[in-house]
Amino acid sequence: MLIGDVARRSGVSARMLRHYESLGLVRPTGRTGSGYREYSSEDIRRIFHIESLRSLGLSLRDVRRALDDPGFAPAELVDDLIRQTRDRVAAETELLTRLRRIGAAEPAGWEDVLQTVALLQALRSKSAGARQRAALSAVDEVPVPVEALVEAVLKESDPNVAGALRWALAQSGGDGPALLAEGLGSPAAEVRKRAVRSIAEIPNREATALLRDALTNSDIVVRRYAAIELGARGVADAIPTLIDVIVEETNDVDAADALSTLANDPALADRIATGLVDCLDRGTVGSSARRRLAQALADIPGMTTSRALVDLSHDEDRGVALTATYVLKLRNARE
């Protein structure tokens, strides 16, 4: 078979076949009387083998070794090809993400494109100051896709930069809450914490709904942040979790403030008081927790609270009794 016929049947150009010959990869079995290259069936089979190996990403040098070196073991080379392919896919995925984000910013011209690219790069800078400036400018100067802000805030460990990113997200609107919701299910505790804190700073109904769902999250930190913010928003579902937070001590002051806000609703005040009293009646609640619960009762109106404080003023633990007595004096002075 002549070179033109081989090229048509194999899909390999005549020029590439000559290149393979120059490298010693495949040599025509013979020549015609006119001097034209003539390929045998075995030659054509080798050409298909070459193309198959090239399709895996092998260099022509490695293709020749694979076909001609009996001692050539493929395992190590295949592992190397897998690593190279993963790196290439990661790079292409990153490029695709960047292009999508630039497109989402709806640039009017190349100047806008360059500004957006610069800002996206700044969000990934090693300098905390550069990241913070990028977060702040994402609101007033260069529009940044919400997806990029969410990715940045879920990775950010610097508290100042994280605060700027949460503020930028709260200002940006869009799909921020929905994207952050994925972070609540992250296997990494820090990512879950960053996600719930970011959602808590978005003042819309979608964020509130996500915080309600977060009350049943398996992570106590997520539940804690969700309950405190929901309390500030007047959501009664947060009451049981807020009481638990007071018992656990972490963020107990914030939890007590949230209960105080909720207690401004007369319909909720007695419910909160009953919850706190029920918690006090548990035999497993220690003295320090009882003191915190007594302090939390200070801003909860109603007779249920007053009766509980009177009982606590005679508590066997002196610290609890003194706290309750002091709270009663404050309440009486206000009345």
Number of C-alpha atoms within 10 A of each C-alpha: 17 14 19 14 13 20 16 11 11 13 11 16 15 15 11 11 20 17 13 17 13 11 13 10 20 20 19 19 13 13 12 10 7 6 8 13 17 18 19 15 10 12 17 18 11 16 19 15 14 20 16 13 17 14 10 12 15 18 12 16 10 17 19 18 16 18 14 11 11 8 8 13 11 12 9 10 14 14 11 12 15 14 12 13 14 12 12 12 12 12 12 12 12 12 12 12 14 17 14 13 19 21 13 14 17 14 16 8 8 9 10 16 18 13 17 25 17 13 23 23 14 19 26 17 14 9 10 19 15 16 26 21 16 27 29 17 16 25 17 10 12 20 19 26 23 23 18 17 22 25 15 20 26 21 15 21 14 13 10 13 23 23 19 20 28 25 17 24 29 21 16 18 13 13 14 23 28 14 16 25 20 12 22 24 16 13 9 10 15 16 21 23 21 23 26 27 22 25 28 23 17 21 13 13 10 15 21 21 12 19 27 19 13 22 21 13 17 11 15 15 18 22 23 26 24 27 31 27 23 24 25 18 15 18 16 18 13 26 24 16 21 29 22 19 24 23 22 14 15 13 15 22 16 20 28 25 17 24 30 21 17 24 23 14 12 12 10 17 22 18 16 26 24 15 15 27 20 11 19 21 11 9 7 9 14 12 16 15 20 26 23 19 27 27 20 25 26 21 20 27 18 14 11 18 24 20 13 20 26 15 13 23 22 14 17 10 15 14 15 24 21 17 21 28 19 17 22 22 12 13 15 10 8 7 6
